[in-house]
């Protein structure tokens, strides 16, 4: 409402599942950012569309499965709280 109709606003943060996305879209934002979710679940959009469960945590041993490069993996592992990493 503050920005006006000419500038799109993107909803960011805590959009992990379909209900999260639906709640965010219900506020009126036309776009959602799901960058962290795509790191944990590369098929996030497809799974949301088909109703499949999505990953909401990142397994510490999932680097090769997710095809994440070493540099990015080191950043993820050393940035406490950025992604919910589990053993």
KEMAR-429837 format. One line per 2 residues: their letters; for each residue x, y, z of C-alpha. Coordinates in steps of 0.2 Angstrom, whole numbers. Layout:
A) X Y Z | ...;
***
This chain:
XX) 0 0 0 | 14 12 4;
XX) 23 8 -12 | 8 10 -23;
XX) 2 0 -38 | 16 5 -50;
XX) 30 -4 -40 | 29 -23 -37;
XX) 33 -29 -19 | 41 -46 -16;
XX) 37 -56 0 | 53 -63 8;
XX) 56 -74 23 | 49 -89 31;
XX) 41 -96 15 | 45 -114 16;
XX) 29 -123 12 | 13 -121 2;
XX) 3 -114 17 | 17 -102 20;
XX) 16 -96 2 | -2 -95 2;
XX) -2 -84 18 | 11 -73 10;
XX) 1 -71 -6 | -15 -67 3;
XX) -7 -51 9 | -7 -45 -8;
XX) 11 -46 -13 | 13 -52 -32;
XX) 30 -60 -30 | 38 -72 -17;
XX) 57 -75 -14 | 61 -93 -10;
XX) 80 -93 -13 | 85 -103 3;
XX) 71 -115 0 | 78 -119 -18;
XX) 95 -122 -10 | 87 -136 1;
XX) 74 -142 -11 | 79 -139 -30;
XX) 62 -145 -35 | 53 -134 -23;
XX) 41 -126 -36 | 37 -142 -44;
XX) 33 -151 -27 | 23 -136 -22;
XX) 13 -137 -38 | 10 -156 -37;
XX) 7 -157 -18 | 23 -167 -14;
XX) 31 -164 3 | 46 -152 3;
XX) 62 -153 12 | 62 -139 26;
XX) 79 -144 34 | 96 -147 26;
XX) 105 -163 29 | 123 -160 33;
XX) 128 -174 21 | 117 -168 6;
XX) 130 -157 -3 | 133 -169 -17;
XX) 115 -174 -19 | 110 -156 -21;
XX) 125 -152 -32 | 130 -137 -22;
XX) 148 -131 -25 | 161 -132 -11;
XX) 162 -113 -9 | 143 -111 -6;
XX) 143 -127 5 | 156 -119 16;
XX) 146 -103 17 | 130 -113 22;
XX) 139 -123 35 | 148 -108 43;
XX) 133 -97 43 | 123 -102 58;
XX) 105 -99 57 | 104 -96 38;
XX) 98 -113 34 | 91 -126 46;
XX) 105 -139 45 | 103 -155 54;
X) 114 -171 56;
***
